[in-house]
Each structure stands twice: as C-alpha cells, then as structure tokens.
Amino acid sequence: MKSLFPLALLLLLVACSGGSLEGVQTFDYRGGDHRSGSLVYAETPPVGGPHNALWQNCGVYDQPLYNEYAVHSLEHGAVWVTYRPDLPASEVTALKELVDGRSYTLLSPYEGLSSPVVMSAWNAQLAVDSARDERLKLFLDKYEQGATAPERGAACSGGYGGTR
C-alpha cells in the first residue's frame, strides 16, 4: 500500500504557498491620496484610490457607508464586506458571524452590487453568490491586515462612525 504522505505534503505546500485565491480580481492603486468631497470610483465597491482624510470605523453597519471613508479603512488593512440590501436575513447573519471577533472589517449593505456578496480589500475584490462561500473566510485571512494595504496597522477606530 502506498503512503499518502507525499500527497498530503504536496497539498500542504500548495495551501501555504500564498497562491492566488480563485475568483479574486486584483488592481494597482497607490495609497496616500487624501481628498475631500464626493469621489467617483471605477469599481463597485471601490478597492483603492483617492479617499477622505478620515477613515470609517471598522464594525458592522445596517446602512450603506460612504465610499470615501471606507476606502481609507481599506488603506489601513481593513476588508469591506458588502451585500445587496435584499440579501436574506440568514445570509446577513452568516456574514456577521464571519466578521465577528475581527477588528479590521467593515460590514454593510451596498446598492448595485454585481453579486449578492462582494468582499473588498485594498487592490483586491471577490464577488460571490452566497454568504456561505468558503472563499470568503480565505479572503479575510489573506487580506485583513494583508500585504496589499499601504498603511496596514493604522487605526480602524477613532475615525468616522456615521452612515449615508
């Protein structure tokens, strides 16, 4: 009987290699561009670019957020979990459970999403059809306080706490 050790080792190496996460789109924005007023973004929701000088406090919101504050939180290493406002309550509960205990996440409804749930980090985005998609946790693990954030570790509290 052949040993499964070589196969298990190969799977472990692939899992730990930091390879690409299926379905993630990546972008190339630089940080530090603070502006005031309403801004236009190429992605929905945005994944980087100019933003307000004040960041959005990380947390769970039941109303939409201003892009300009949330993008600043992404620059600090936050992951913004957005969902269609008509997402079933059970799916919203699953998203709340997913971000529970994480200090660098935003959760909010968002009008006009291409998919029921869209997860955004600085320069990365994943759109999925269900709050129970296993890639959501993998995205959080990779991008919350991840290497793509220009100012990771900067505050995600003490900023703007309002909604639109």
KEKE-3310 file (N, C-alpha, C; in steps of 0.2 Angstrom, whole numbers, plus 5000, padded with zeros to 4 digits):
npx = (5004:5003:5010:5001:5008:5017:5007:4999:5009:5011:4999:4998:5009:5004:4993:4999:5006:5003:4997:4986:4969:4955:4945:4947:4949:4962:4970:4979:4982:4989:4993:4988:4982:4973:4958:4944:4926:4914:4918:4922:4923:4931:4928:4915:4910:4922:4940:4952:4962:4959:4953:4944:4951:4949:4945:4934:4926:4929:4918:4901:4888:4871:4867:4871:4888:4899:4909:4921:4926:4926:4936:4947:4949:4951:4964:4971:4971:4959:4945:4932:4916:4903:4885:4870:4856:4844:4847:4844:4840:4846:4857:4864:4866:4875:4886:4888:4893:4904:4913:4913:4923:4934:4945:4948:4937:4924:4906:4893:4877:4875:4871:4868:4877:4886:4886:4878:4886:4900:4917:4930:4946:4961:4966:4961:4947:4933:4919:4904:4891:4885:4884:4889:4900:4915:4927:4926:4930:4944:4948:4947:4956:4968:4968:4964:4973:4983:4997:4994:4989:4993:4995:4994:4989:4987:4975:4959:4948:4941:4939:4928:4911:4898:4884:4878)
npy = (4994:5011:5026:5040:5051:5059:5065:5072:5081:5088:5094:5102:5111:5118:5124:5133:5141:5154:5156:5161:5166:5158:5167:5180:5197:5208:5224:5240:5251:5266:5272:5285:5296:5309:5317:5329:5329:5321:5307:5298:5282:5268:5254:5244:5239:5252:5248:5255:5270:5288:5295:5300:5310:5306:5290:5276:5270:5253:5240:5233:5238:5243:5251:5259:5264:5278:5278:5285:5286:5273:5267:5273:5266:5253:5256:5256:5242:5236:5225:5226:5220:5218:5218:5214:5225:5217:5205:5189:5188:5177:5175:5187:5186:5176:5182:5192:5183:5178:5189:5192:5196:5200:5213:5222:5224:5229:5229:5230:5235:5237:5246:5241:5230:5218:5205:5195:5196:5205:5206:5217:5223:5233:5235:5222:5211:5201:5193:5184:5172:5168:5170:5160:5155:5147:5153:5166:5167:5163:5174:5184:5180:5181:5195:5204:5215:5213:5211:5220:5232:5248:5256:5247:5242:5254:5265:5258:5263:5277:5286:5290:5287:5287:5284:5284)
npz = (5000:4996:5003:5009:5012:5003:4995:5004:5009:4998:4996:5007:5005:4994:4999:5008:5001:4997:4986:4972:4975:4970:4959:4963:4959:4955:4958:4955:4964:4972:4989:5000:4995:4999:4998:4998:4998:4987:4978:4963:4958:4950:4952:4960:4975:4978:4978:4981:4979:4978:4993:5008:5020:5033:5041:5040:5054:5059:5059:5061:5051:5047:5038:5022:5018:5016:5002:5002:5015:5018:5009:5014:5026:5020:5015:5027:5030:5032:5028:5017:5018:5008:5005:4995:4998:4998:5003:5010:5027:5034:5027:5029:5043:5043:5037:5047:5057:5052:5052:5065:5079:5072:5070:5060:5050:5039:5038:5028:5020:5002:4988:4971:4968:4959:4962:4975:4987:4990:4993:4998:4998:5000:4983:4980:4976:4978:4972:4976:4976:4988:5006:5012:5005:5004:5001:5006:5019:5017:5009:5019:5028:5021:5016:5027:5036:5027:5015:5004:5009:5010:5022:5032:5049:5053:5062:5064:5071:5080:5070:5057:5061:5056:5044:5027)
capx = (5000:5007:5009:4998:5012:5019:5001:4997:5014:5010:4993:5000:5013:5000:4989:5003:5011:5000:4995:4980:4963:4950:4939:4949:4952:4967:4971:4985:4981:4993:4989:4990:4979:4968:4954:4938:4920:4912:4923:4920:4927:4930:4925:4909:4913:4929:4946:4958:4962:4958:4949:4944:4957:4946:4943:4927:4927:4928:4912:4895:4883:4865:4865:4877:4893:4902:4915:4927:4929:4928:4942:4953:4950:4955:4971:4973:4971:4953:4942:4925:4911:4896:4880:4864:4851:4839:4850:4840:4842:4850:4864:4867:4868:4881:4891:4890:4896:4911:4917:4913:4929:4939:4945:4949:4932:4918:4901:4887:4873:4878:4866:4871:4882:4886:4884:4875:4891:4907:4922:4935:4952:4965:4968:4958:4940:4930:4912:4901:4884:4882:4887:4892:4905:4921:4932:4925:4935:4950:4949:4948:4963:4973:4968:4964:4979:4987:5002:4992:4987:4999:4996:4992:4991:4985:4969:4952:4943:4943:4938:4921:4906:4892:4882:4875)
capy = (5000:5017:5031:5046:5056:5064:5069:5076:5086:5092:5098:5107:5116:5122:5128:5138:5144:5160:5157:5165:5163:5158:5172:5187:5202:5212:5231:5243:5258:5268:5275:5292:5302:5311:5322:5330:5329:5315:5305:5293:5276:5263:5248:5245:5245:5253:5244:5259:5276:5294:5294:5305:5310:5302:5283:5273:5265:5246:5237:5231:5243:5241:5256:5260:5268:5282:5275:5289:5284:5265:5266:5274:5260:5248:5258:5254:5235:5233:5221:5228:5215:5222:5214:5218:5226:5212:5198:5186:5189:5171:5176:5193:5183:5172:5187:5194:5178:5178:5195:5193:5195:5203:5220:5226:5223:5233:5225:5235:5234:5241:5246:5240:5225:5213:5198:5196:5197:5207:5207:5221:5225:5237:5231:5215:5210:5194:5193:5178:5171:5166:5171:5153:5153:5146:5158:5172:5166:5163:5181:5188:5178:5184:5202:5208:5217:5210:5215:5224:5238:5253:5258:5242:5243:5261:5264:5257:5266:5284:5290:5292:5281:5288:5281:5288)
capz = (5000:4995:5008:5007:5015:4998:4993:5009:5009:4992:4997:5012:5002:4989:5003:5012:4996:4996:4979:4971:4978:4964:4958:4966:4955:4958:4955:4956:4967:4977:4994:5002:4991:5003:4995:5001:4994:4984:4973:4958:4958:4944:4955:4964:4978:4977:4981:4982:4975:4982:4998:5013:5025:5039:5039:5043:5060:5057:5063:5057:5049:5044:5032:5017:5020:5011:4999:5003:5021:5019:5006:5019:5030:5016:5015:5034:5031:5033:5022:5017:5016:5006:5002:4992:5003:4999:5004:5015:5034:5036:5024:5033:5049:5042:5036:5054:5061:5048:5054:5072:5083:5068:5072:5054:5045:5039:5035:5026:5013:4996:4982:4964:4968:4954:4965:4982:4992:4987:4998:4995:5002:4995:4977:4979:4977:4977:4972:4977:4976:4994:5012:5015:5001:5008:4999:5010:5025:5014:5008:5025:5031:5017:5015:5033:5038:5022:5012:4999:5012:5011:5029:5037:5056:5056:5066:5061:5076:5081:5063:5055:5063:5053:5038:5022)
cpx = (5004:5005:5006:5002:5014:5013:4999:5002:5013:5004:4994:5004:5009:4996:4993:5007:5009:4998:4988:4974:4958:4945:4941:4952:4957:4968:4977:4984:4986:4990:4991:4987:4973:4964:4947:4932:4919:4916:4920:4925:4926:4927:4919:4909:4920:4934:4952:4957:4961:4953:4949:4950:4955:4944:4937:4929:4925:4922:4907:4890:4877:4863:4872:4882:4895:4908:4921:4930:4931:4934:4948:4954:4953:4962:4975:4974:4965:4950:4934:4920:4905:4891:4874:4859:4845:4841:4846:4844:4847:4857:4867:4869:4874:4887:4893:4894:4903:4915:4918:4920:4935:4939:4946:4944:4927:4913:4895:4883:4876:4874:4870:4876:4881:4884:4881:4879:4897:4911:4928:4940:4956:4968:4966:4951:4938:4922:4909:4894:4880:4887:4891:4898:4912:4927:4932:4930:4942:4952:4951:4955:4969:4974:4967:4971:4985:4992:5000:4990:4993:5000:4993:4994:4989:4978:4963:4947:4946:4942:4930:4916:4900:4890:4879:4867)
cpy = (5006:5022:5037:5052:5061:5068:5074:5082:5091:5097:5104:5113:5120:5127:5134:5142:5152:5161:5160:5162:5164:5164:5179:5191:5206:5219:5234:5250:5260:5272:5282:5298:5304:5317:5323:5329:5322:5313:5299:5288:5271:5257:5249:5238:5246:5249:5248:5265:5282:5292:5300:5305:5306:5295:5281:5269:5258:5244:5235:5236:5240:5246:5257:5265:5273:5279:5279:5287:5277:5264:5268:5269:5254:5249:5256:5246:5232:5229:5224:5223:5219:5217:5218:5219:5221:5205:5195:5187:5183:5172:5182:5191:5179:5177:5190:5189:5177:5183:5196:5191:5198:5210:5225:5224:5228:5228:5230:5233:5239:5240:5244:5235:5220:5206:5200:5198:5199:5209:5211:5223:5229:5233:5224:5215:5203:5195:5186:5178:5170:5168:5165:5151:5152:5150:5165:5172:5166:5170:5185:5186:5181:5191:5206:5209:5214:5214:5220:5231:5242:5255:5253:5243:5250:5260:5262:5259:5273:5289:5291:5286:5282:5283:5286:5290)
cpz = (5000:5001:5005:5009:5009:4996:4998:5010:5003:4993:5002:5009:4997:4994:5007:5007:4995:4989:4978:4973:4972:4964:4960:4960:4958:4954:4957:4958:4972:4983:4995:4999:4994:4999:4999:4996:4991:4978:4969:4958:4952:4946:4959:4968:4977:4981:4982:4978:4980:4987:5003:5017:5032:5037:5042:5048:5058:5062:5058:5057:5046:5039:5028:5020:5015:5008:5001:5010:5022:5015:5010:5024:5027:5016:5022:5035:5032:5027:5023:5014:5015:5004:5000:4998:5004:5000:5010:5022:5036:5033:5028:5040:5048:5041:5043:5058:5058:5051:5061:5075:5078:5069:5066:5048:5045:5036:5034:5020:5008:4990:4976:4964:4962:4956:4972:4987:4988:4993:4995:5000:4997:4990:4976:4980:4975:4977:4972:4977:4983:5000:5015:5010:5005:5007:5003:5016:5023:5012:5014:5028:5027:5017:5022:5036:5034:5019:5007:5002:5013:5018:5034:5044:5058:5058:5061:5066:5077:5075:5063:5057:5060:5047:5033:5024)
residu = (MET:LYS:SER:LEU:PHE:PRO:LEU:ALA:LEU:LEU:LEU:LEU:LEU:VAL:ALA:CYS:SER:GLY:GLY:SER:LEU:GLU:GLY:VAL:GLN:THR:PHE:ASP:TYR:ARG:GLY:GLY:ASP:HIS:ARG:SER:GLY:SER:LEU:VAL:TYR:ALA:GLU:THR:PRO:PRO:VAL:GLY:GLY:PRO:HIS:ASN:ALA:LEU:TRP:GLN:ASN:CYS:GLY:VAL:TYR:ASP:GLN:PRO:LEU:TYR:ASN:GLU:TYR:ALA:VAL:HIS:SER:LEU:GLU:HIS:GLY:ALA:VAL:TRP:VAL:THR:TYR:ARG:PRO:ASP:LEU:PRO:ALA:SER:GLU:VAL:THR:ALA:LEU:LYS:GLU:LEU:VAL:ASP:GLY:ARG:SER:TYR:THR:LEU:LEU:SER:PRO:TYR:GLU:GLY:LEU:SER:SER:PRO:VAL:VAL:MET:SER:ALA:TRP:ASN:ALA:GLN:LEU:ALA:VAL:ASP:SER:ALA:ARG:ASP:GLU:ARG:LEU:LYS:LEU:PHE:LEU:ASP:LYS:TYR:GLU:GLN:GLY:ALA:THR:ALA:PRO:GLU:ARG:GLY:ALA:ALA:CYS:SER:GLY:GLY:TYR:GLY:GLY:THR:ARG)
# end
